[in-house]
Amino acid sequence: MSSIRTTTSTPNPRPPSAQQPNPSSPPNSPPPPPPPFSPSAPLSLPPYRSPSFSPLITAELARISSKTPLTGIDLSRYEAADSDQPPSTSTSTSQELQSALSRAYAASTYLGGRRAHLRLLDDYGRNAWLVGNWQLEAELQALERELAAAKRDVDLVNIQRRRVQDDVAGELKGLEDTWRRGVGRVLETEVATENLRQQVLERQRGRG
């Protein structure tokens, strides 16, 4: 009678990933299933990073949050100063006077530039417009000449092609007739070969 040896299994202190493979298991055995998901132990997320914006982005976000309309370029600096209400030197500070002087200088420079541009446009604008139109017309005429030359070349090529085709029309007709006769002879040969094969088969059946 064979003796039966019993062994007591001791718990392995190492995690399942560190256990040694069992040599008695087949080599192609499927891996063990993953542990079940436990909603009480959620996955750990990385710490939240507070965003850092530049001062311009911060100011724009503050404007959007306060629903302040977006203001474009301040055009008041380019307008002429109101000469009827000059700043009072007794109540104005030096900074206000400097700001008013800067605005007046910017407006004067801008208006002076506009006057110069309008004067140049009045003196030379008509001639510049006519010269521009003349240049565009010259370019259009050059493009039309190139298009006419390209069409003429295409017509010449078509005429040469037609002439060559007319010169070799007889040869092409003969080659086509020869090809047709050759194809007909091939078909006749195949039909005769099939008839001969059927006759051979019938004679073989008659002898058998």
C-alpha positions in Angstrom: 0.0 0.0 0.0 1.5 3.3 -1.1 2.0 5.9 1.5 0.3 9.3 1.0 2.3 12.3 2.1 0.3 15.4 3.1 1.8 18.8 3.1 0.5 22.0 4.6 0.5 25.1 2.4 2.0 28.2 4.0 0.9 31.6 2.7 3.5 33.3 0.5 4.5 36.7 1.9 5.5 38.0 -1.6 2.9 39.6 -4.0 1.6 37.5 -6.9 3.8 39.3 -9.3 6.9 38.2 -7.4 6.0 34.5 -7.1 8.1 32.0 -8.9 6.3 30.1 -11.8 5.1 26.7 -11.1 7.2 24.1 -13.0 4.3 21.6 -13.0 1.9 24.0 -14.9 1.9 23.7 -18.7 4.1 26.3 -20.6 1.2 27.7 -22.6 -1.2 28.1 -19.7 -3.2 31.5 -19.7 -2.1 34.2 -17.2 -4.1 34.5 -14.1 -7.1 37.0 -14.2 -6.5 40.5 -12.8 -7.9 41.3 -9.4 -11.4 42.7 -9.4 -11.9 46.4 -9.4 -12.8 47.9 -6.1 -14.7 51.2 -6.2 -13.7 51.9 -2.6 -10.0 52.2 -3.7 -9.9 54.7 -6.7 -6.8 55.2 -8.7 -4.5 57.9 -7.5 -4.4 61.1 -9.7 -1.5 63.4 -10.1 -1.6 66.5 -7.9 -3.4 69.5 -9.4 -1.2 72.2 -10.8 -2.5 75.7 -10.5 -2.2 77.6 -13.9 0.2 80.5 -14.2 -0.7 83.1 -16.9 1.2 86.1 -18.1 0.0 89.6 -17.0 -1.6 90.2 -20.4 -3.6 86.9 -20.3 -4.6 87.7 -16.7 -5.9 91.1 -17.7 -7.8 89.6 -20.6 -9.4 87.0 -18.4 -10.4 89.6 -15.9 -12.0 91.7 -18.7 -13.9 88.7 -20.0 -15.1 87.8 -16.5 -16.3 91.4 -15.9 -18.0 91.4 -19.3 -16.3 94.6 -20.3 -16.5 95.2 -24.1 -13.2 95.0 -26.0 -11.8 98.4 -26.9 -9.7 98.8 -30.0 -7.2 101.5 -30.9 -7.9 104.8 -29.2 -8.6 107.1 -32.1 -9.0 110.2 -29.8 -5.2 110.7 -29.9 -5.4 111.3 -33.6 -8.2 113.8 -33.4 -7.5 117.5 -33.3 -7.6 119.0 -29.8 -10.6 121.1 -28.9 -9.2 124.7 -29.0 -12.4 126.1 -27.5 -11.6 124.6 -24.1 -7.9 124.8 -23.4 -6.7 123.2 -20.2 -6.6 125.5 -17.3 -3.0 126.0 -16.1 -4.2 126.9 -12.6 -6.0 123.6 -11.9 -4.1 121.2 -14.1 -0.9 119.5 -13.0 2.2 119.1 -15.0 1.5 115.5 -15.9 -1.9 116.4 -17.3 -0.4 119.2 -19.3 2.3 116.8 -20.6 -0.3 114.3 -21.6 -2.3 117.0 -23.4 0.8 118.2 -25.2 1.7 114.6 -26.2 -1.8 114.1 -27.6 -1.7 117.4 -29.5 1.6 116.5 -31.0 0.4 113.1 -32.1 -2.8 114.6 -33.6 -0.8 117.3 -35.4 1.6 114.8 -36.8 -1.2 112.5 -38.0 -3.2 115.3 -39.5 -0.1 116.7 -41.2 0.6 113.3 -42.7 -3.0 113.0 -43.9 -2.8 116.4 -45.5 0.4 115.5 -47.3 -1.1 112.2 -48.6 -4.3 114.0 -49.8 -2.2 116.6 -51.5 -0.1 114.0 -53.3 -3.2 112.0 -54.2 -4.8 115.2 -55.6 -1.7 116.0 -57.7 -0.5 112.6 -58.9 -3.4 110.2 -58.1 -5.1 110.5 -61.5 -1.9 110.0 -63.4 -0.9 107.0 -61.2 -4.3 105.4 -61.8 -4.0 105.9 -65.6 -0.5 104.5 -65.6 -1.6 101.5 -63.6 -4.4 100.9 -66.0 -2.0 101.2 -69.0 0.3 98.6 -67.4 -2.6 96.2 -66.8 -3.7 96.6 -70.4 -0.2 96.0 -71.6 0.0 92.8 -69.6 -3.4 91.7 -70.8 -2.3 92.2 -74.4 0.9 90.3 -73.9 -1.1 87.4 -72.4 -3.6 87.5 -75.3 -0.6 87.3 -77.8 0.8 84.3 -75.9 -2.6 82.6 -76.0 -3.0 83.2 -79.7 0.5 81.8 -80.4 -0.3 78.7 -78.3 -3.5 78.2 -80.2 -1.7 78.6 -83.5 0.9 76.0 -82.4 -1.9 73.6 -81.5 -3.5 74.1 -84.9 -0.2 73.4 -86.7 0.3 70.2 -84.7 -3.2 69.0 -85.5 -2.7 69.8 -89.2 0.6 67.9 -89.3 -0.9 64.9 -87.5 -3.8 64.8 -89.9 -1.4 65.0 -92.9 0.7 62.2 -91.6 -2.4 60.1 -91.0 -3.6 60.8 -94.5 -0.1 59.8 -96.0 -0.1 56.4 -94.2 -3.8 55.8 -94.5 -3.3 53.1 -97.2 -0.6 51.3 -95.2 -2.8 51.4 -92.1 -5.7 50.0 -94.1 -3.6 47.2 -95.4 -2.3 46.3 -92.0 -5.8 46.3 -90.6 -7.0 43.9 -93.4 -4.0 41.7 -92.8 -4.7 41.6 -89.1 -8.3 40.6 -89.7 -7.3 37.9 -92.2 -4.8 36.6 -89.7 -7.4 36.5 -86.9 -9.9 34.7 -89.3 -7.3 32.1 -90.2 -6.5 31.5 -86.5 -10.2 31.0 -85.8 -10.6 28.6 -88.8 -7.6 26.6 -87.6 -9.1 26.3 -84.1 -12.4 25.2 -85.5 -10.7 22.6 -87.7 -8.6 21.4 -84.8 -11.8 20.9 -82.6 -13.5 19.0 -85.4 -10.5 16.7 -85.8 -10.4 16.1 -82.1 -14.1 15.1 -82.1 -13.5 12.7 -85.0 -10.6 11.1 -83.2 -12.8 10.7 -80.0 -15.6 9.1 -82.0 -13.3 6.6 -83.7 -11.8 5.7 -80.3 -15.3 5.1 -78.9 -16.2 3.0 -82.0 -13.2 0.7 -81.5 -13.9 0.4 -77.8 
